[in-house]
């Protein structure tokens, strides 16, 4: 029996497009001799549909698309596909087995994730029964995504007579996730002494990136086949007497930095392309964050779809201008140099009556950033380009950014990347082809909004700050626990206060690619107005 695991990139809500992609794959793979083709979770609607699932017209279109699949698929080809299934007043996250022009079996997801980026209990009812279907003499048990992370669904499928388990997934990327999946599925296969086929979707959806990496393990938990990560793939496996046959399709897993870089590229590429933008524009400052963002943009879209704008001011160092131009030339993008000096002076003249008698402070610094935001948003309006902001997770955590200034834009590639990771990504990208000048990586970071300004004048060193953010944001550590871990009490109190106070800024920040277990936004949802604080 020849099985194709179809790791495809769907578009949320594009039911017709997703249907056509399924039919394309099925037609080609049937010609290649496939007997069974397995697609990811909620293939027809794309994942996650979020509150689109509350619309009856979306559910009706999905029902119609399923009927079309039954009508158009070859009658001798078995296909397993995910879709929302309405039963009475309840909606289920389901997988259907199509054969001979009809759905011969349906399975409803039993374990609904409601943590991190998942809200499935908002939409779906939980299934309660196993589903085992016989195809070409093999008895397959069906499960969906979260089911495999819990022992009961696999155990109930085995008890119902399954000889092999199929797991449909829409499992998003975070660092280390691929190894976790493989280990868990291998353990599950050994525990129940049956092979498991793990089919995952691929592609970017808003801030989420799905990394694919579909794989198959045999009854002993040994890897039999693995698809590439972060790209569409049709992974073929063969079954004989309830055993998986070695196919030789063993894509190598990516290293940590390679996986993060690829996730950023895929996340940006799909956000731009799926939303129909012809290209992007960003402010190129000569600093590390904008340099890495530019390189990601070029890798994602190509140089012809990227515009970089240098916007110098009296505090901008000459080497910043030189390095920005060098980066643009190395990557072959359109480059502009627009001074904000006249714009800043015009604003200051207009504000003079309001500022009379008041001393200069951070307001004047923020005004520089807002002048740059006005220029970039104007270019965006005129050319229909998506503005990329360049803030990293460390800056967003402590509010080291300006609302309606450097936070003005539509997508932040580095939103979930701590500062020290940004440096590592710069060196990784230079290893693929030099494009970021060495002194951009080695010089002390500065917003260049005041004379001789350095980030560490206002913040702890980034290697320390990043560790503190990981403790407080990603691990929910208390102040006491952070101090016990070795951080200076004065740093802990200052950093925790900044993180707490700047939720209002983060709520207004652009979305960006999620690469950690706990990103700002979908993962970490704190109120803006609140009185409780971590104990002093």
C-alpha positions in Angstrom: 0.0 0.0 0.0 1.5 3.4 -1.1 0.7 6.4 1.1 1.3 10.0 0.4 1.6 12.4 3.4 0.7 15.8 1.8 2.4 18.6 3.7 0.8 21.6 2.0 0.5 25.3 2.7 -3.1 26.4 3.0 -4.7 29.8 3.2 -7.2 30.5 6.0 -10.7 31.0 4.6 -9.7 30.3 1.0 -11.9 27.2 0.8 -12.0 27.1 -3.0 -8.3 27.5 -3.2 -7.6 24.9 -0.6 -10.0 22.5 -2.3 -8.3 23.0 -5.7 -4.9 22.4 -4.0 -6.1 19.1 -2.6 -7.5 18.0 -6.0 -4.1 18.9 -7.7 -2.2 16.8 -5.2 -4.6 13.9 -5.4 -4.5 13.9 -9.2 -0.7 13.9 -9.4 -0.1 11.4 -6.6 -2.7 8.9 -8.0 -0.7 8.9 -11.2 2.3 8.1 -9.1 0.6 5.1 -7.6 -0.6 6.4 -4.3 -3.5 4.4 -2.7 -4.0 6.8 0.3 -3.3 10.5 0.6 -3.4 12.2 4.0 -3.8 16.0 4.4 -3.3 18.2 7.6 -5.7 19.3 10.2 -8.6 21.6 9.0 -7.2 21.5 5.4 -10.4 22.9 3.9 -10.6 26.0 6.0 -6.9 26.5 6.8 -5.6 26.7 10.4 -6.4 28.5 12.6 -9.7 30.0 11.3 -10.3 31.7 14.6 -13.7 33.5 14.8 -14.4 32.7 11.1 -15.6 29.4 12.7 -18.5 31.4 14.2 -19.8 32.2 10.8 -22.4 29.8 9.4 -21.6 30.8 5.8 -18.0 29.6 6.3 -19.2 26.3 7.7 -21.7 25.9 4.8 -18.9 26.5 2.3 -16.8 23.9 4.0 -19.7 21.4 3.8 -20.1 22.2 0.1 -16.3 21.8 -0.5 -16.4 18.4 1.1 -19.2 17.3 -1.2 -17.2 18.5 -4.2 -14.2 16.5 -3.0 -16.4 13.4 -2.8 -17.7 14.0 -6.3 -14.4 14.8 -8.0 -11.9 12.4 -6.4 -11.1 9.2 -8.2 -13.4 6.5 -6.6 -10.5 4.1 -6.0 -8.3 6.7 -4.2 -8.6 7.0 -0.4 -8.2 10.5 1.0 -8.1 11.7 4.6 -8.8 15.4 5.0 -9.5 17.8 7.9 -12.5 20.1 8.2 -15.0 21.6 10.7 -18.0 19.3 11.1 -21.3 20.6 12.3 -23.6 18.1 14.2 -26.7 19.6 15.6 -25.7 22.7 17.6 -22.1 21.5 18.1 -19.0 22.0 15.9 -16.2 19.5 15.8 -12.6 19.6 14.5 -12.9 16.5 12.3 -11.1 14.3 9.8 -13.0 12.4 7.2 -12.0 9.4 5.1 -13.2 9.8 1.5 -13.4 6.7 -0.7 -15.7 5.7 -3.6 -17.4 9.1 -3.8 -18.4 9.3 -0.1 -17.2 9.9 3.4 -16.9 6.4 4.8 -15.7 7.4 8.3 -15.3 10.5 10.4 -13.3 11.2 13.5 -13.8 14.1 15.9 -10.7 15.5 17.7 -10.9 14.5 21.4 -8.2 16.7 23.1 -8.8 20.4 22.4 -5.8 22.6 23.1 -6.6 25.8 25.0 -3.2 27.2 26.0 -0.5 29.3 24.4 -1.7 30.2 20.9 -4.7 27.8 20.9 -8.3 28.6 21.7 -10.1 25.5 20.4 -12.5 25.2 23.2 -13.9 28.5 22.1 -15.2 26.9 18.9 -15.3 23.1 19.1 -16.9 20.4 21.1 -14.6 17.5 22.1 -15.1 14.1 20.4 -15.5 11.0 22.5 -15.0 8.0 20.3 -12.1 6.4 18.4 -12.3 5.9 14.7 -10.7 2.9 13.0 -11.1 2.4 9.2 -9.9 -0.5 7.1 -8.1 0.4 3.8 -6.4 -2.1 1.6 -6.5 -4.6 4.4 -4.8 -2.2 6.9 -6.7 -0.9 10.0 -5.9 2.8 10.5 -6.8 4.7 13.7 -7.3 8.5 13.2 -6.2 11.2 15.6 -5.8 15.0 15.2 -2.8 17.1 16.5 -3.2 17.5 20.3 -4.6 14.0 20.6 -1.1 12.6 20.1 0.2 14.6 23.1 -2.2 12.7 25.4 -2.2 8.9 26.0 -5.9 8.2 25.8 -6.8 8.8 22.1 -4.0 6.5 20.8 -4.8 3.9 23.5 -8.5 3.9 22.5 -7.7 3.6 18.8 -5.4 0.6 19.6 -8.2 -1.0 21.7 -10.6 -0.5 18.8 -8.3 -2.6 16.5 -6.0 0.0 14.9 -2.8 -1.5 13.5 -1.4 1.9 12.5 -2.1 5.5 13.7 -2.6 8.6 11.5 -2.2 12.0 13.1 -3.3 15.1 11.2 -1.6 18.3 12.4 -1.5 22.0 12.3 1.4 22.3 14.8 3.1 25.7 14.9 6.9 26.2 15.2 8.8 27.3 18.2 12.5 26.6 18.9 13.1 23.0 19.7 9.5 21.9 18.7 10.5 19.5 16.0 12.7 17.3 18.3 9.9 17.4 20.9 7.4 16.1 18.4 9.6 13.3 17.1 10.4 12.1 20.6 6.8 12.1 21.8 5.5 10.3 18.7 8.3 7.7 18.9 7.4 7.0 22.5 3.7 6.7 21.7 4.5 4.3 18.9 6.6 2.1 21.2 4.0 2.2 23.9 1.3 0.9 21.6 3.5 -1.1 19.3 2.1 0.4 16.1 3.5 2.7 13.4 2.4 6.4 13.4 2.1 8.7 10.4 2.5 12.4 11.5 1.3 14.9 8.8 1.9 18.6 9.5 0.9 21.6 7.6 3.5 24.2 6.5 3.5 28.0 5.9 2.9 31.3 7.7 -0.4 32.5 9.1 -0.3 35.9 10.7 2.3 35.5 13.6 2.3 31.7 13.4 4.6 29.7 11.3 4.0 26.0 10.6 7.2 24.1 9.9 6.0 20.9 8.3 8.6 18.3 9.0 6.0 15.5 8.6 7.4 12.0 9.5 6.6 8.4 10.0 7.9 6.1 12.7 7.6 2.3 12.8 6.2 0.2 15.7 9.5 0.4 17.6 9.6 4.2 17.3 12.4 4.3 14.7 12.2 7.1 12.1 11.3 5.7 8.7 10.7 8.8 6.7 10.9 12.6 7.3 9.9 15.5 5.1 11.7 18.8 4.7 10.9 21.6 7.2 9.3 24.9 6.2 8.4 23.9 2.6 5.7 22.0 0.9 6.4 18.3 0.5 4.7 15.0 -0.6 6.3 12.4 1.6 5.8 8.8 0.3 5.7 5.8 2.6 4.8 2.2 1.9 3.0 -0.3 4.1 3.3 -4.0 4.0 1.7 -6.4 6.6 1.2 -3.5 9.0 4.8 -2.5 8.8 6.3 0.7 7.3 8.9 0.1 4.6 12.0 2.2 4.6 11.7 4.8 1.8 15.0 6.6 2.1 13.2 9.9 2.4 15.2 11.2 5.4 15.4 15.0 5.3 17.9 16.3 7.9 16.6 18.5 10.7 17.6 22.1 10.7 20.0 23.6 13.3 18.5 26.0 15.8 19.6 29.2 14.0 18.8 27.8 10.6 15.3 26.9 11.8 14.7 30.4 13.3 16.0 32.2 10.2 13.8 30.0 8.0 10.8 30.6 10.2 11.3 34.4 9.9 11.6 34.2 6.1 8.6 32.0 5.7 6.5 34.0 8.1 7.3 37.3 6.3 7.0 35.8 2.8 3.5 34.3 3.5 2.2 37.4 5.3 3.2 39.6 2.4 2.1 37.3 -0.4 -1.1 36.0 1.2 -2.2 39.6 1.9 -1.4 40.8 -1.6 1.3 43.3 -0.9 3.7 44.0 -3.9 6.6 44.5 -1.5 7.9 46.0 1.7 9.6 49.2 2.9 11.7 49.6 6.1 13.8 52.2 7.8 17.5 51.2 7.6 19.4 52.8 10.4 22.8 51.3 10.2 22.0 49.3 13.3 21.8 45.6 13.9 18.0 45.2 14.0 17.2 46.9 10.7 20.2 45.1 9.1 18.9 41.7 10.0 15.3 42.6 9.1 16.5 43.8 5.7 18.3 40.5 5.1 15.2 38.5 6.1 13.1 40.6 3.7 15.4 40.0 0.8 15.6 36.2 1.5 11.8 36.1 1.7 10.8 38.3 -1.2 13.9 39.0 -3.4 15.6 42.4 -3.7 13.2 43.8 -6.3 10.3 43.8 -3.7 12.2 45.6 -0.9 12.9 49.3 -0.4 15.2 50.6 2.4 15.1 54.2 3.6 17.9 55.8 5.6 16.5 58.8 7.5 19.4 60.6 9.2 19.4 63.4 11.7 22.0 65.5 13.4 22.7 62.7 15.9 23.2 60.0 13.2 26.8 58.9 13.0 28.4 58.9 9.6 29.3 55.3 9.9 25.5 54.5 10.3 24.8 56.1 7.0 27.8 54.4 5.4 26.8 51.0 6.8 23.2 51.3 5.8 24.2 52.1 2.2 26.6 49.2 2.2 23.9 46.8 3.4 21.5 48.0 0.7 24.1 47.7 -2.0 25.2 44.2 -0.8 21.6 43.0 -1.0 20.6 44.9 -4.2 17.6 46.7 -2.8 16.2 50.1 -3.7 17.8 52.6 -1.3 16.7 56.1 -0.4 18.3 58.7 1.9 15.7 61.2 3.3 16.9 63.5 6.1 14.3 64.2 8.8 15.9 67.5 9.8 13.4 69.8 7.9 10.5 67.7 9.1 11.7 67.8 12.7 12.2 71.6 12.6 8.7 72.1 11.1 7.2 70.1 14.0 9.2 72.0 16.6 8.1 75.3 15.1 4.5 74.2 15.2 4.9 73.0 18.8 6.9 76.0 20.1 3.9 77.6 21.8 3.1 74.4 23.6 6.7 73.7 24.6 7.4 77.3 25.8 9.1 77.3 29.2 9.5 73.6 29.2 12.9 71.9 29.2 13.9 69.4 26.5 13.4 65.8 27.4 12.5 62.4 25.8 9.7 64.2 23.9 12.2 65.6 21.4 13.8 62.1 21.0 10.4 60.5 20.3 9.6 63.2 17.8 12.6 62.1 15.7 11.2 58.6 15.6 7.7 59.9 14.8 9.1 61.9 11.9 10.6 58.7 10.5 7.3 56.9 11.0 5.5 59.6 9.0 7.9 59.2 6.1 7.6 55.4 6.0 3.9 55.4 6.3 3.6 57.9 3.5 5.8 55.8 1.3 3.6 52.8 2.2 0.4 54.7 1.3 1.8 55.9 -2.0 3.4 52.6 -3.2 1.2 50.1 -1.3 4.2 48.7 0.4 4.0 47.0 3.8 6.1 48.8 6.4 8.3 46.5 8.4 9.2 47.7 11.9 12.5 46.5 13.3 12.0 46.2 17.1 13.2 43.1 18.9 11.7 41.3 21.8 14.1 42.8 24.3 13.1 46.4 23.3 9.4 45.6 23.2 9.5 44.0 26.6 10.8 47.1 28.3 9.2 49.7 26.1 12.4 50.8 24.4 10.5 52.0 21.4 8.2 54.9 20.3 4.5 54.6 19.7 3.7 56.0 16.2 7.4 56.2 15.6 9.6 53.2 15.2 6.6 51.1 16.1 4.6 52.4 13.1 4.1 49.7 10.6 2.4 46.4 9.7 4.8 43.6 10.5 7.7 43.2 12.9 10.0 40.3 11.8 12.1 40.3 15.0 9.2 40.8 17.4 9.9 37.5 19.2 13.7 37.6 18.9 15.7 38.7 21.9 18.6 41.0 21.2 21.3 38.5 21.6 19.5 36.1 19.2 19.5 39.0 16.7 23.3 39.2 16.9 23.5 35.4 16.4 21.2 35.6 13.4 23.4 38.3 11.8 26.4 36.1 12.0 24.4 33.1 10.7 23.2 35.2 7.7 26.7 36.5 7.0 27.8 32.8 6.9 25.5 32.3 3.9 26.8 35.4 2.2 28.3 38.6 3.6 25.7 41.4 3.8 26.0 42.9 7.2 29.2 44.9 7.9 31.2 43.6 10.9 31.1 46.9 12.7 27.3 46.8 12.7 27.5 43.6 14.7 30.3 44.8 17.1 29.6 48.4 17.8 27.5 49.3 20.9 23.8 49.5 20.0 22.3 53.0 20.0 18.9 54.6 19.1 21.0 57.7 18.0 18.3 60.0 19.3 20.7 62.0 21.5 24.4 62.8 21.5 26.6 59.8 22.3 23.6 57.8 23.3 23.9 54.0 24.0 21.2 51.5 24.8 23.0 50.4 27.9 22.8 53.9 29.4 19.1 53.1 30.0 19.1 49.3 30.2 21.1 46.5 31.7 23.5 44.8 29.2 21.5 42.9 26.7 22.8 39.5 27.6 21.6 40.1 31.2 18.3 41.7 30.0 17.5 38.8 27.7 17.9 36.3 30.5 15.7 38.4 32.8 13.0 38.7 30.2 13.1 34.9 29.7 12.6 34.4 33.4 9.8 36.9 33.8 7.9 36.6 30.5 8.5 33.0 29.4 8.7 31.3 32.8 6.5 33.5 34.9 9.2 33.8 37.5 8.6 36.1 40.5 11.0 38.8 41.5 12.2 36.7 44.4 12.9 33.8 42.1 14.8 36.1 39.7 16.9 37.5 42.5 17.6 34.0 43.8 18.8 33.1 40.3 21.5 35.7 40.6 20.1 38.9 39.1 20.8 42.2 40.9 17.7 43.3 43.0 17.8 46.8 41.5 17.9 45.4 38.0 15.0 43.0 38.7 12.8 45.7 40.1 13.5 48.1 37.3 13.1 45.6 34.5 9.9 44.0 35.9 8.4 47.5 36.4 9.2 48.4 32.7 7.8 45.1 31.4 4.6 45.6 33.4 4.2 49.3 32.5 4.6 48.8 28.8 1.8 46.4 28.0 -0.2 49.3 26.5 2.6 49.8 24.0 2.8 46.1 23.1 -1.0 45.9 22.6 -0.5 48.5 19.8 2.5 46.9 18.2 2.5 45.2 14.8 2.3 41.4 14.8 5.5 39.5 14.1 6.8 35.9 13.7 6.4 33.7 16.8 9.6 31.7 17.4 9.5 31.1 21.2 7.2 29.2 23.6 5.9 32.5 25.0 5.6 35.4 22.6 3.9 38.7 23.3 0.4 38.8 21.8 -1.3 35.5 21.3 0.7 33.7 24.0 1.1 36.3 26.8 -2.2 38.1 27.4 -1.9 40.6 30.2 -4.3 43.4 31.0 -3.3 47.0 30.4 -5.2 48.3 33.4 -4.4 46.4 36.5 -3.3 46.9 40.1 -1.7 43.7 41.1 2.1 43.5 40.8 4.6 40.8 41.5 5.6 41.0 45.1 8.6 43.2 46.0 
